[in-house]
Amino acid sequence: MELESVLDCKVGSFSTGMKQRLGITLALLPDSEFIILDEPTNGLDPAGIVEIRQIIREYNRQFGVSVMVSSHLLSEIEQICDHLILIDDGKLKAQGGDKGVAR
């Protein structure tokens, strides 16, 4: 996650992107079966966005951990997730995966 260069720095001095990287790192550390990430690429530069997408997908595949990504950017969800649920006003509106979307 490229945090080695800031190990001796205070979190308050981190950029938005570095705070995102730290938050994702902390979420991935525990031995979890399910992780929720809210806007995980917010504040990252384009290269960082691509890297975080790859990390999330690889973490899921390698460790079998379910990762739920919350985002209002549907293009972001398309590039990270293999299953989608759409929730509106607390209600499930649609869900789907490789075989299509059910409403």
ZIDAMO-V621813 format. One record per helix or strand of 3 or more residues. SS is the DSSP state (h for helix, s for strand). FROM is the first residue (numbers start at 1). LEN is the number of residues. Records with the same first field share a line. If there is no record, write none. Layout:
SS->FROM-LEN + FROM-LEN
This chain:
h->4-3 + 11-3 + 16-14 + 46-18 + 74-7
s->34-5 + 66-5 + 84-5 + 91-7 + 100-3
